[in-house]
Amino acid sequence: MAKSIIVGTAGHIDHGKTALVRALTGIDADRLPEEKRRGITIDIGFADLDLGDVCIGFVDVPGHERFVKNMLAGAHGIDLVALVIAADESVMPQTREHFDICRLLGVNKGIVVLTKKDLVDEELLQLAKAEAEALIKGSFLEGAPTIAVSSRTNEGIDELKNALRAIGSSVARRSAGYVTRLPIDRSFTMKGFGAVITGTLIAGEIKEGDELELLPEQMRVRVRGVQVHGSSVKTAFAGQRTAINLGGIESAAIERGMVLAPAGRLRPTRIVDAAVQILDDAPRGLRSRQRVRIHVGAAEVFARVRVLEDAGEIKPGAKGFAQFRFESPVVAVLGDRFIIRAYSPQITIGGGVVLDPFATKHRAREFATVRAALHELAEGDHPKQLAQLVVRAHGHGITREGIAAGTAWRNEVIDEAIKQSVATGAVLNLDGTLIERAAFDEIKTRIVEAITAHHKRDPLSRGLPRETLRERIFAGTSPNAFRATMAELEKTGVFVSEKEIVRFRDHTRELSDDDARIRDALEKIYRDAGLAAPALSEAFEKAGIKSSDQRGRKLLQLLLDSATLVKVHGEMFFHRAALDELIRKLHSYAASTPERVIDVSAFKELAGVSRKYAIPLLEHFDRDRVTRREGDKRIIL
């Protein structure tokens, strides 16, 4: 299959970008009536060129300074740039801005095209070439071919096609390690088909019949048809300009900047941490609390800046780390590049790379630690990046799904990164929840301290409620992370669980002689009472303690924990022996009754109790599956 690449034009207004695309492809990329009337490109346009072993999708961008935001909507997915400079005007302001944008977006291949060759003599042509070489010196375009053409006479067009074929052949194929993502740069309704979107498929593939999701609105859609370069296909691949016919949505609900992705895989964000590069000629640096325009994918969104450098500013020409807090949700993952433009006047001041797409707010005293982690995210391989994302979860843990949402990595990439990170010992995989080893050890220490303090403070208690640990140590942690961490600690013998209580394995509730006397007295009171169980306050009084005495409650709990006493309802307690004897009588009664049925009156007579005790006892037996209620009677099981 021929390699598919995206070539973006860049350059000043009226330097002949659209005419150049038309001369190469025969397609007029200006589609809007206003563009035809005014003779300038206002929005991005598209064309394609089949060069045999390389198939090129052109993104033709507007050159006017007022339409740079439209240019940015199409520039995000290009593989190489055709920097267009008119020979009769040479380098102009938007030439420089477009070139800066390409550098900031990480474009690393391209070609310089000097247009309007037919309008100048050789001296002017050489002057334009010299100015172009000065502009690109020290950049990715230094040493790239510079080809002079005339779109009117087609002089140089074949030479340009050959150069595009050669450079296009050297462009690396897009990584197969990422899930499908299509930033939408255009949507419309086609009669008989419904909603249609277009965009550059920057990762993955889209097939007819796929169930996908439109983000950030998280709307499920179905792919009804796929086109590449105007032809219907079964599958579109990364690196292709693609048109998708969507079912389940109206085109009016789709906006430029949305992203099409696998359902439930990615999620929107409002805060990201990023590495930032400010342009040398920016009028001023990037400062905290500054309001800026961020262009990521095909979206433009306003954001407030928090510079993560100690000086509170990233000066012109400098690099640094910053946090961006968006005014509306965006879709971004680790490694996504973006452009920063001033709020007013609207000029490009820099760009950046998303490092943590789900960042939290940072205190100034944390900046040094945050910068170290962000450096690892910027420079590390997948296992190191995953480990840093786990570290930045601050002991709360992060799930495999969380890693997927923040990176757009495919499952096999995530699995391998987890495997390698766990092998280093820095990360623990607790049944799908990833947690930093150091954070886990700290949590373990805090839990041991909490249980130790509880046993010392309240030796008669069975143990510490799990909910208390969750509120005290796991505040802000997901239920899954809490359960996984507690399960791992119990498995390794840190503590044992008894329903909702945790305790040390060797914890015993040693009683003083006086406490043992009261416990035994309570046990005897209920044993002697049989099914005529006393009220709790009465039992306490007979045992010689006040009903408000918490010690009595704890001793009562000891009897309940040992199953000597059974709580039947509210503060109604019975001795286990009395209940066992009543169950024996019920079974004897059932043996003599073919239907094994007993009503309330018969039960009262059998147990020798009033209705006050009969109803709670029957409901208790229902819960314990000794009986089963049917209407106003019970079946003895």
CORQUIBEL-V231560 format. One record per residue. SS is DSSP state (helix for helix, strand for strand, loop for the rest). PHI is phi in whole degrees, -180 to 180 (999 if undefined). D_CENTER is the distance of its C-alpha to the mean C-alpha in Angstrom with 2 decimals. Layout:
# CORQUIBEL-V231560
ss:SS phi:PHI d_center:D_CENTER
ss:SS phi:PHI d_center:D_CENTER
This chain:
# CORQUIBEL-V231560
ss:loop phi:999 d_center:33.99
ss:loop phi:-62 d_center:34.30
ss:strand phi:-72 d_center:31.56
ss:strand phi:-105 d_center:29.62
ss:strand phi:-133 d_center:28.81
ss:strand phi:-113 d_center:28.09
ss:strand phi:-112 d_center:30.61
ss:strand phi:-105 d_center:30.11
ss:strand phi:-82 d_center:33.16
ss:strand phi:-150 d_center:33.32
ss:loop phi:153 d_center:36.26
ss:loop phi:-71 d_center:38.32
ss:loop phi:-61 d_center:39.45
ss:loop phi:65 d_center:42.47
ss:loop phi:-96 d_center:42.25
ss:loop phi:92 d_center:42.27
ss:helix phi:-67 d_center:38.74
ss:helix phi:-67 d_center:39.05
ss:helix phi:-64 d_center:42.62
ss:helix phi:-64 d_center:41.53
ss:helix phi:-62 d_center:38.93
ss:helix phi:-66 d_center:41.67
ss:helix phi:-67 d_center:44.14
ss:helix phi:-77 d_center:41.80
ss:helix phi:-116 d_center:40.59
ss:loop phi:80 d_center:43.05
ss:loop phi:-112 d_center:40.24
ss:loop phi:-87 d_center:40.20
ss:loop phi:-77 d_center:36.57
ss:loop phi:-79 d_center:37.64
ss:loop phi:-111 d_center:37.06
ss:loop phi:-83 d_center:37.39
ss:helix phi:-55 d_center:40.94
ss:helix phi:-66 d_center:40.62
ss:helix phi:-65 d_center:39.83
ss:helix phi:-66 d_center:42.99
ss:helix phi:-70 d_center:45.05
ss:helix phi:-88 d_center:44.04
ss:loop phi:74 d_center:43.79
ss:loop phi:-131 d_center:40.52
ss:loop phi:-84 d_center:36.94
ss:loop phi:-106 d_center:34.75
ss:loop phi:-120 d_center:31.60
ss:loop phi:-66 d_center:30.15
ss:strand phi:-127 d_center:32.20
ss:strand phi:-138 d_center:32.00
ss:strand phi:-155 d_center:34.52
ss:strand phi:-137 d_center:34.80
ss:strand phi:-144 d_center:37.25
ss:strand phi:-95 d_center:38.08
ss:loop phi:-107 d_center:39.61
ss:loop phi:88 d_center:40.04
ss:loop phi:-83 d_center:37.86
ss:strand phi:-131 d_center:35.40
ss:strand phi:-111 d_center:34.07
ss:strand phi:-105 d_center:32.99
ss:strand phi:-105 d_center:30.98
ss:strand phi:-91 d_center:32.01
ss:strand phi:-113 d_center:29.99
ss:strand phi:-94 d_center:32.71
ss:loop phi:-110 d_center:31.63
ss:loop phi:-71 d_center:33.69
ss:loop phi:-101 d_center:35.52
ss:loop phi:-70 d_center:36.40
ss:helix phi:-60 d_center:34.77
ss:helix phi:-72 d_center:34.02
ss:helix phi:-115 d_center:31.81
ss:helix phi:-61 d_center:29.71
ss:helix phi:-63 d_center:26.56
ss:helix phi:-71 d_center:27.49
ss:helix phi:-58 d_center:28.08
ss:helix phi:-66 d_center:24.59
ss:helix phi:-64 d_center:23.08
ss:helix phi:-101 d_center:24.85
ss:helix phi:-84 d_center:24.68
ss:loop phi:-67 d_center:21.05
ss:loop phi:-111 d_center:21.75
ss:loop phi:-80 d_center:25.25
ss:loop phi:-92 d_center:26.58
ss:strand phi:-149 d_center:29.74
ss:strand phi:-112 d_center:31.45
ss:strand phi:-104 d_center:34.96
ss:strand phi:-80 d_center:36.05
ss:strand phi:-99 d_center:38.82
ss:strand phi:-131 d_center:41.66
ss:strand phi:-73 d_center:44.80
ss:loop phi:-65 d_center:47.88
ss:loop phi:-86 d_center:49.85
ss:loop phi:-124 d_center:47.41
ss:loop phi:65 d_center:45.54
ss:loop phi:-69 d_center:42.41
ss:loop phi:-128 d_center:41.35
ss:helix phi:-53 d_center:38.67
ss:helix phi:-74 d_center:36.04
ss:helix phi:-60 d_center:36.82
ss:helix phi:-67 d_center:35.65
ss:helix phi:-66 d_center:32.58
ss:helix phi:-62 d_center:31.41
ss:helix phi:-64 d_center:32.14
ss:helix phi:-59 d_center:30.18
ss:helix phi:-61 d_center:27.15
ss:helix phi:-61 d_center:27.43
ss:helix phi:-65 d_center:27.66
ss:helix phi:-67 d_center:24.65
ss:loop phi:-84 d_center:22.57
ss:loop phi:83 d_center:23.70
ss:loop phi:-65 d_center:26.21
ss:loop phi:-126 d_center:28.70
ss:loop phi:-140 d_center:31.33
ss:strand phi:178 d_center:33.63
ss:strand phi:-149 d_center:37.14
ss:strand phi:-103 d_center:39.35
ss:strand phi:-118 d_center:41.34
ss:strand phi:-93 d_center:44.39
ss:strand phi:-93 d_center:45.24
ss:loop phi:61 d_center:48.48
ss:helix phi:-59 d_center:50.62
ss:helix phi:-70 d_center:53.49
ss:helix phi:-98 d_center:53.75
ss:loop phi:-131 d_center:54.45
ss:loop phi:-90 d_center:56.94
ss:helix phi:-63 d_center:56.22
ss:helix phi:-65 d_center:56.39
ss:helix phi:-66 d_center:53.69
ss:helix phi:-63 d_center:51.55
ss:helix phi:-69 d_center:51.83
ss:helix phi:-65 d_center:51.07
ss:helix phi:-63 d_center:47.85
ss:helix phi:-65 d_center:46.96
ss:helix phi:-65 d_center:47.67
ss:helix phi:-66 d_center:45.49
ss:helix phi:-65 d_center:42.62
ss:helix phi:-64 d_center:43.08
ss:helix phi:-67 d_center:43.04
ss:helix phi:-65 d_center:39.76
ss:helix phi:-93 d_center:37.95
ss:loop phi:-60 d_center:39.60
ss:loop phi:80 d_center:37.31
ss:loop phi:-108 d_center:34.35
ss:loop phi:-64 d_center:32.89
ss:loop phi:-90 d_center:35.56
ss:loop phi:-61 d_center:38.46
ss:loop phi:88 d_center:40.70
ss:loop phi:-71 d_center:39.10
ss:loop phi:-59 d_center:41.69
ss:strand phi:-118 d_center:43.18
ss:strand phi:-123 d_center:44.82
ss:strand phi:-93 d_center:47.05
ss:loop phi:-139 d_center:47.24
ss:loop phi:-127 d_center:48.84
ss:loop phi:-73 d_center:46.97
ss:loop phi:-81 d_center:50.31
ss:loop phi:-101 d_center:52.44
ss:loop phi:70 d_center:49.69
ss:loop phi:-65 d_center:51.05
ss:loop phi:86 d_center:48.49
ss:helix phi:-67 d_center:46.10
ss:helix phi:-64 d_center:46.86
ss:helix phi:-62 d_center:46.43
ss:helix phi:-66 d_center:43.00
ss:helix phi:-61 d_center:41.99
ss:helix phi:-64 d_center:43.09
ss:helix phi:-67 d_center:41.14
ss:helix phi:-65 d_center:37.96
ss:helix phi:-63 d_center:38.55
ss:helix phi:-67 d_center:39.04
ss:helix phi:-69 d_center:36.02
ss:helix phi:-61 d_center:33.83
ss:helix phi:-67 d_center:35.00
ss:helix phi:-89 d_center:33.80
ss:loop phi:-71 d_center:30.22
ss:loop phi:-66 d_center:27.94
ss:loop phi:-65 d_center:26.23
ss:loop phi:-65 d_center:22.50
ss:loop phi:-60 d_center:20.50
ss:loop phi:-90 d_center:20.03
ss:loop phi:-89 d_center:17.12
ss:strand phi:-123 d_center:14.38
ss:loop phi:-77 d_center:13.49
ss:loop phi:-60 d_center:15.07
ss:strand phi:-145 d_center:14.30
ss:strand phi:-130 d_center:17.05
ss:strand phi:-68 d_center:17.02
ss:loop phi:-92 d_center:19.78
ss:loop phi:-109 d_center:22.75
ss:strand phi:-161 d_center:25.26
ss:strand phi:-144 d_center:25.80
ss:strand phi:-162 d_center:29.13
ss:strand phi:-106 d_center:31.15
ss:strand phi:-110 d_center:33.50
ss:loop phi:-57 d_center:36.44
ss:loop phi:89 d_center:36.47
ss:loop phi:-122 d_center:32.87
ss:strand phi:97 d_center:30.73
ss:strand phi:-71 d_center:27.46
ss:strand phi:-129 d_center:27.00
ss:strand phi:-121 d_center:24.30
ss:strand phi:-132 d_center:24.63
ss:strand phi:176 d_center:22.57
ss:strand phi:-92 d_center:22.27
ss:strand phi:-74 d_center:20.34
ss:strand phi:-84 d_center:18.58
ss:strand phi:-160 d_center:17.30
ss:loop phi:76 d_center:18.10
ss:strand phi:-149 d_center:20.64
ss:strand phi:-128 d_center:21.35
ss:strand phi:-116 d_center:24.14
ss:loop phi:-59 d_center:26.29
ss:loop phi:97 d_center:25.29
ss:loop phi:-62 d_center:21.53
ss:strand phi:-98 d_center:19.40
ss:strand phi:-125 d_center:16.49
ss:strand phi:-139 d_center:14.36
ss:strand phi:-95 d_center:14.86
ss:strand phi:-114 d_center:12.07
ss:loop phi:-85 d_center:11.59
ss:loop phi:-74 d_center:14.17
ss:loop phi:58 d_center:12.70
ss:strand phi:-103 d_center:16.26
ss:strand phi:-77 d_center:17.33
ss:strand phi:-139 d_center:19.97
ss:strand phi:-123 d_center:22.30
ss:strand phi:-83 d_center:23.67
ss:strand phi:-94 d_center:27.40
ss:strand phi:-165 d_center:28.48
ss:strand phi:-133 d_center:27.59
ss:strand phi:-129 d_center:29.71
ss:strand phi:-130 d_center:29.85
ss:loop phi:54 d_center:32.55
ss:loop phi:82 d_center:34.10
ss:strand phi:-113 d_center:34.63
ss:strand phi:-71 d_center:33.08
ss:strand phi:-136 d_center:31.29
ss:loop phi:-78 d_center:29.64
ss:strand phi:-141 d_center:26.70
ss:strand phi:-106 d_center:25.24
ss:strand phi:-117 d_center:23.95
ss:loop phi:-55 d_center:21.92
ss:loop phi:96 d_center:24.17
ss:loop phi:-111 d_center:25.88
ss:strand phi:-73 d_center:26.37
ss:strand phi:-134 d_center:25.57
ss:strand phi:-115 d_center:26.59
ss:strand phi:-123 d_center:25.01
ss:strand phi:-90 d_center:26.84
ss:strand phi:-105 d_center:24.49
ss:strand phi:-107 d_center:25.63
ss:loop phi:90 d_center:24.55
ss:loop phi:-159 d_center:24.13
ss:loop phi:-93 d_center:26.54
ss:helix phi:-64 d_center:26.32
ss:helix phi:-63 d_center:26.81
ss:helix phi:-87 d_center:23.31
ss:loop phi:-106 d_center:21.81
ss:loop phi:-126 d_center:21.53
ss:loop phi:-58 d_center:21.35
ss:loop phi:104 d_center:17.97
ss:loop phi:-66 d_center:16.05
ss:strand phi:-128 d_center:14.19
ss:strand phi:-97 d_center:15.14
ss:strand phi:-150 d_center:12.84
ss:strand phi:-58 d_center:13.07
ss:loop phi:-61 d_center:12.79
ss:loop phi:75 d_center:9.91
ss:loop phi:-92 d_center:8.09
ss:loop phi:-106 d_center:5.78
ss:loop phi:-149 d_center:5.03
ss:loop phi:-72 d_center:7.08
ss:strand phi:-140 d_center:7.52
ss:strand phi:-124 d_center:11.00
ss:strand phi:-136 d_center:11.36
ss:strand phi:-132 d_center:11.17
ss:strand phi:-101 d_center:13.60
ss:strand phi:-149 d_center:15.61
ss:strand phi:-88 d_center:18.88
ss:strand phi:-126 d_center:21.46
ss:strand phi:-123 d_center:24.81
ss:strand phi:-98 d_center:27.36
ss:loop phi:-64 d_center:30.15
ss:loop phi:-59 d_center:33.63
ss:loop phi:-99 d_center:35.21
ss:loop phi:-61 d_center:32.70
ss:loop phi:-63 d_center:34.95
ss:loop phi:-159 d_center:33.18
ss:loop phi:-77 d_center:30.28
ss:strand phi:-92 d_center:26.82
ss:strand phi:-122 d_center:27.21
ss:loop phi:-62 d_center:25.29
ss:loop phi:73 d_center:25.15
ss:loop phi:-70 d_center:25.89
ss:strand phi:-96 d_center:24.58
ss:strand phi:-134 d_center:23.54
ss:strand phi:-105 d_center:22.44
ss:strand phi:-109 d_center:19.37
ss:strand phi:-112 d_center:19.46
ss:strand phi:-130 d_center:16.34
ss:loop phi:62 d_center:16.70
ss:loop phi:-99 d_center:19.24
ss:strand phi:-99 d_center:18.07
ss:strand phi:-120 d_center:19.93
ss:strand phi:-145 d_center:18.66
ss:strand phi:-80 d_center:20.40
ss:strand phi:-150 d_center:19.09
ss:strand phi:-102 d_center:20.71
ss:strand phi:-102 d_center:21.00
ss:strand phi:-126 d_center:21.11
ss:strand phi:-71 d_center:22.76
ss:loop phi:-97 d_center:22.04
ss:loop phi:-95 d_center:25.49
ss:loop phi:-61 d_center:28.37
ss:loop phi:-75 d_center:30.44
ss:loop phi:76 d_center:27.94
ss:strand phi:-153 d_center:28.43
ss:strand phi:-110 d_center:27.72
ss:loop phi:-76 d_center:31.06
ss:loop phi:-54 d_center:31.97
ss:loop phi:84 d_center:31.82
ss:loop phi:-104 d_center:29.66
ss:strand phi:-111 d_center:26.22
ss:strand phi:-177 d_center:23.97
ss:strand phi:-115 d_center:20.61
ss:strand phi:-150 d_center:19.35
ss:strand phi:-111 d_center:16.68
ss:strand phi:-118 d_center:16.18
ss:strand phi:-110 d_center:15.68
ss:strand phi:-78 d_center:15.50
ss:strand phi:-83 d_center:17.85
ss:strand phi:-146 d_center:15.85
ss:strand phi:-68 d_center:12.23
ss:strand phi:-132 d_center:11.34
ss:loop phi:-111 d_center:9.18
ss:loop phi:-149 d_center:9.01
ss:loop phi:-133 d_center:8.07
ss:loop phi:-51 d_center:10.20
ss:loop phi:97 d_center:13.75
ss:loop phi:-69 d_center:13.79
ss:strand phi:-93 d_center:17.12
ss:strand phi:-146 d_center:18.13
ss:strand phi:-113 d_center:21.46
ss:strand phi:-108 d_center:22.62
ss:strand phi:-122 d_center:25.56
ss:strand phi:-64 d_center:27.70
ss:loop phi:-65 d_center:27.67
ss:loop phi:-161 d_center:31.43
ss:loop phi:-69 d_center:33.15
ss:loop phi:-79 d_center:30.49
ss:loop phi:-129 d_center:30.72
ss:strand phi:-75 d_center:28.37
ss:strand phi:-115 d_center:28.15
ss:strand phi:174 d_center:25.56
ss:strand phi:-155 d_center:22.27
ss:strand phi:-165 d_center:19.40
ss:strand phi:-130 d_center:16.57
ss:strand phi:-68 d_center:12.94
ss:strand phi:-113 d_center:12.50
ss:strand phi:-122 d_center:9.79
ss:loop phi:-77 d_center:7.30
ss:loop phi:-127 d_center:6.50
ss:loop phi:-74 d_center:10.19
ss:loop phi:-113 d_center:12.72
ss:loop phi:-68 d_center:16.26
ss:loop phi:-115 d_center:18.75
ss:loop phi:-83 d_center:22.45
ss:helix phi:-59 d_center:24.96
ss:helix phi:-70 d_center:26.23
ss:helix phi:-93 d_center:22.89
ss:helix phi:-57 d_center:22.84
ss:helix phi:-62 d_center:24.63
ss:helix phi:-65 d_center:22.29
ss:helix phi:-63 d_center:19.19
ss:helix phi:-63 d_center:20.94
ss:helix phi:-62 d_center:21.78
ss:helix phi:-67 d_center:18.22
ss:helix phi:-67 d_center:17.14
ss:helix phi:-61 d_center:20.19
ss:helix phi:-65 d_center:19.15
ss:helix phi:-67 d_center:15.77
ss:helix phi:-76 d_center:17.93
ss:helix phi:-106 d_center:20.70
ss:loop phi:-78 d_center:19.59
ss:loop phi:-83 d_center:19.27
ss:helix phi:-57 d_center:16.39
ss:helix phi:-60 d_center:17.57
ss:helix phi:-69 d_center:18.02
ss:helix phi:-65 d_center:14.67
ss:helix phi:-60 d_center:13.06
ss:helix phi:-60 d_center:15.62
ss:helix phi:-69 d_center:14.79
ss:helix phi:-64 d_center:11.10
ss:helix phi:-67 d_center:12.76
ss:helix phi:-60 d_center:15.42
ss:loop phi:-73 d_center:13.32
ss:loop phi:-76 d_center:12.09
ss:loop phi:57 d_center:15.79
ss:loop phi:81 d_center:17.01
ss:loop phi:-78 d_center:14.64
ss:loop phi:82 d_center:13.27
ss:strand phi:-139 d_center:9.96
ss:strand phi:-88 d_center:9.87
ss:helix phi:-58 d_center:10.04
ss:helix phi:-65 d_center:7.44
ss:helix phi:-66 d_center:4.99
ss:helix phi:-63 d_center:6.79
ss:helix phi:-61 d_center:6.78
ss:helix phi:-67 d_center:3.45
ss:helix phi:-89 d_center:4.44
ss:helix phi:-123 d_center:7.91
ss:loop phi:64 d_center:8.92
ss:strand phi:-70 d_center:11.51
ss:loop phi:-70 d_center:13.74
ss:helix phi:-57 d_center:14.39
ss:helix phi:-67 d_center:17.55
ss:helix phi:-69 d_center:16.13
ss:helix phi:-62 d_center:13.65
ss:helix phi:-60 d_center:16.66
ss:helix phi:-69 d_center:18.95
ss:helix phi:-65 d_center:16.88
ss:helix phi:-62 d_center:16.63
ss:helix phi:-57 d_center:20.34
ss:helix phi:-71 d_center:21.37
ss:helix phi:-67 d_center:19.50
ss:helix phi:-66 d_center:21.01
ss:helix phi:-62 d_center:24.34
ss:loop phi:-75 d_center:24.54
ss:loop phi:88 d_center:24.40
ss:loop phi:-79 d_center:21.78
ss:strand phi:-127 d_center:19.11
ss:strand phi:-107 d_center:19.84
ss:strand phi:-107 d_center:18.40
ss:strand phi:-101 d_center:19.29
ss:loop phi:54 d_center:19.12
ss:loop phi:96 d_center:15.55
ss:strand phi:-100 d_center:14.37
ss:strand phi:-96 d_center:14.44
ss:strand phi:-141 d_center:16.29
ss:strand phi:-67 d_center:18.30
ss:helix phi:-57 d_center:21.99
ss:helix phi:-63 d_center:23.31
ss:helix phi:-67 d_center:21.13
ss:helix phi:-62 d_center:22.20
ss:helix phi:-64 d_center:25.80
ss:helix phi:-67 d_center:25.65
ss:helix phi:-62 d_center:24.43
ss:helix phi:-58 d_center:27.22
ss:helix phi:-62 d_center:29.75
ss:helix phi:-66 d_center:28.85
ss:helix phi:-68 d_center:29.12
ss:helix phi:-59 d_center:32.45
ss:helix phi:-64 d_center:33.70
ss:helix phi:-67 d_center:32.79
ss:helix phi:-69 d_center:34.54
ss:helix phi:-60 d_center:37.48
ss:helix phi:-63 d_center:37.97
ss:helix phi:-67 d_center:37.85
ss:helix phi:-62 d_center:40.42
ss:helix phi:-71 d_center:42.64
ss:helix phi:-75 d_center:42.42
ss:loop phi:-138 d_center:42.88
ss:loop phi:-64 d_center:44.60
ss:loop phi:-84 d_center:45.53
ss:loop phi:-75 d_center:41.95
ss:loop phi:-61 d_center:40.44
ss:loop phi:171 d_center:37.30
ss:strand phi:-96 d_center:34.26
ss:strand phi:-61 d_center:32.14
ss:helix phi:-58 d_center:28.62
ss:helix phi:-63 d_center:27.43
ss:helix phi:-64 d_center:29.06
ss:helix phi:-64 d_center:27.12
ss:helix phi:-62 d_center:23.80
ss:helix phi:-70 d_center:24.70
ss:helix phi:-83 d_center:26.23
ss:helix phi:-114 d_center:23.97
ss:loop phi:-110 d_center:20.61
ss:loop phi:-59 d_center:20.10
ss:loop phi:85 d_center:16.48
ss:loop phi:-87 d_center:15.55
ss:loop phi:-66 d_center:14.07
ss:helix phi:-55 d_center:17.07
ss:helix phi:-64 d_center:16.02
ss:helix phi:-65 d_center:15.93
ss:helix phi:-62 d_center:19.22
ss:helix phi:-63 d_center:20.87
ss:helix phi:-66 d_center:19.97
ss:helix phi:-66 d_center:21.26
ss:helix phi:-64 d_center:24.34
ss:helix phi:-64 d_center:25.10
ss:helix phi:-66 d_center:25.09
ss:helix phi:-65 d_center:27.34
ss:helix phi:-69 d_center:29.67
ss:helix phi:-63 d_center:29.87
ss:loop phi:-89 d_center:30.96
ss:loop phi:84 d_center:33.58
ss:loop phi:-65 d_center:32.40
ss:loop phi:-154 d_center:33.31
ss:strand phi:-122 d_center:34.20
ss:strand phi:-110 d_center:33.00
ss:strand phi:-131 d_center:35.35
ss:loop phi:57 d_center:33.46
ss:loop phi:-100 d_center:31.69
ss:strand phi:-117 d_center:33.64
ss:strand phi:-120 d_center:33.05
ss:strand phi:-153 d_center:35.99
ss:loop phi:-74 d_center:37.40
ss:loop phi:-60 d_center:39.24
ss:loop phi:-93 d_center:42.54
ss:loop phi:-72 d_center:42.37
ss:loop phi:-125 d_center:45.61
ss:loop phi:-96 d_center:46.88
ss:loop phi:-77 d_center:50.35
ss:loop phi:-105 d_center:52.65
ss:loop phi:-72 d_center:55.54
ss:helix phi:-59 d_center:58.92
ss:helix phi:-68 d_center:58.69
ss:helix phi:-66 d_center:55.21
ss:helix phi:-63 d_center:56.40
ss:helix phi:-64 d_center:59.44
ss:helix phi:-67 d_center:57.38
ss:helix phi:-60 d_center:55.00
ss:helix phi:-65 d_center:57.99
ss:helix phi:-66 d_center:59.65
ss:helix phi:-62 d_center:56.69
ss:helix phi:-60 d_center:56.54
ss:helix phi:-68 d_center:60.30
ss:helix phi:-58 d_center:60.16
ss:helix phi:-74 d_center:57.69
ss:helix phi:-66 d_center:59.45
ss:helix phi:-70 d_center:62.79
ss:helix phi:-72 d_center:61.42
ss:loop phi:62 d_center:60.33
ss:loop phi:-90 d_center:58.93
ss:loop phi:-96 d_center:60.36
ss:loop phi:-63 d_center:57.47
ss:loop phi:-77 d_center:58.01
ss:loop phi:-65 d_center:55.68
ss:helix phi:-61 d_center:53.54
ss:helix phi:-62 d_center:55.43
ss:helix phi:-68 d_center:58.68
ss:helix phi:-65 d_center:57.55
ss:helix phi:-63 d_center:56.56
ss:helix phi:-62 d_center:59.89
ss:helix phi:-65 d_center:61.81
ss:helix phi:-82 d_center:59.91
ss:loop phi:87 d_center:60.92
ss:loop phi:-130 d_center:57.60
ss:loop phi:-79 d_center:56.33
ss:loop phi:-66 d_center:53.71
ss:loop phi:-86 d_center:51.66
ss:loop phi:-76 d_center:51.67
ss:helix phi:-64 d_center:48.16
ss:helix phi:-62 d_center:49.90
ss:helix phi:-62 d_center:51.26
ss:helix phi:-63 d_center:47.84
ss:helix phi:-69 d_center:46.58
ss:helix phi:-70 d_center:49.66
ss:helix phi:-61 d_center:49.18
ss:helix phi:-63 d_center:45.62
ss:helix phi:-59 d_center:47.20
ss:helix phi:-69 d_center:49.39
ss:helix phi:-71 d_center:46.49
ss:helix phi:-62 d_center:44.39
ss:loop phi:-84 d_center:47.39
ss:loop phi:67 d_center:47.86
ss:loop phi:-70 d_center:51.37
ss:strand phi:-110 d_center:50.59
ss:strand phi:-128 d_center:48.42
ss:strand phi:-82 d_center:46.76
ss:strand phi:-98 d_center:47.72
ss:strand phi:-164 d_center:46.89
ss:loop phi:53 d_center:46.10
ss:loop phi:-108 d_center:48.54
ss:strand phi:-100 d_center:50.72
ss:strand phi:-121 d_center:51.07
ss:strand phi:-130 d_center:53.32
ss:strand phi:-74 d_center:54.56
ss:helix phi:-59 d_center:53.19
ss:helix phi:-63 d_center:56.75
ss:helix phi:-66 d_center:57.63
ss:helix phi:-68 d_center:54.68
ss:helix phi:-62 d_center:55.46
ss:helix phi:-65 d_center:59.08
ss:helix phi:-67 d_center:58.05
ss:helix phi:-63 d_center:55.82
ss:helix phi:-62 d_center:58.84
ss:helix phi:-63 d_center:61.00
ss:helix phi:-62 d_center:58.49
ss:helix phi:-66 d_center:58.53
ss:helix phi:-65 d_center:62.35
ss:helix phi:-62 d_center:62.44
ss:helix phi:-64 d_center:60.17
ss:helix phi:-65 d_center:62.47
ss:loop phi:-96 d_center:65.36
ss:loop phi:-124 d_center:63.56
ss:loop phi:-55 d_center:62.83
ss:loop phi:-82 d_center:60.01
ss:loop phi:54 d_center:58.48
ss:strand phi:-111 d_center:58.07
ss:strand phi:-141 d_center:58.66
ss:strand phi:-102 d_center:58.57
ss:helix phi:-63 d_center:58.26
ss:helix phi:-63 d_center:62.04
ss:helix phi:-65 d_center:62.59
ss:helix phi:-66 d_center:59.78
ss:helix phi:-60 d_center:61.32
ss:helix phi:-69 d_center:64.64
ss:helix phi:-64 d_center:63.24
ss:helix phi:-84 d_center:61.30
ss:loop phi:71 d_center:63.94
ss:loop phi:-129 d_center:61.50
ss:loop phi:-82 d_center:61.21
ss:helix phi:-61 d_center:58.53
ss:helix phi:-54 d_center:56.80
ss:helix phi:-96 d_center:55.91
ss:helix phi:-62 d_center:56.05
ss:helix phi:-65 d_center:53.06
ss:helix phi:-59 d_center:50.59
ss:helix phi:-65 d_center:51.92
ss:helix phi:-64 d_center:51.49
ss:helix phi:-66 d_center:47.92
ss:helix phi:-64 d_center:47.20
ss:helix phi:-66 d_center:48.78
ss:helix phi:-61 d_center:46.71
ss:helix phi:-65 d_center:43.49
ss:loop phi:-86 d_center:44.93
ss:loop phi:60 d_center:46.03
ss:loop phi:-82 d_center:49.65
ss:strand phi:-132 d_center:50.30
ss:strand phi:-135 d_center:48.64
ss:strand phi:-77 d_center:49.40
ss:strand phi:-136 d_center:50.85
ss:loop phi:68 d_center:52.09
ss:loop phi:-100 d_center:54.39
ss:strand phi:-125 d_center:55.12
ss:strand phi:-124 d_center:53.47
ss:strand phi:-94 d_center:53.48
ss:strand phi:-83 d_center:54.11
ss:loop phi:-85 d_center:51.79
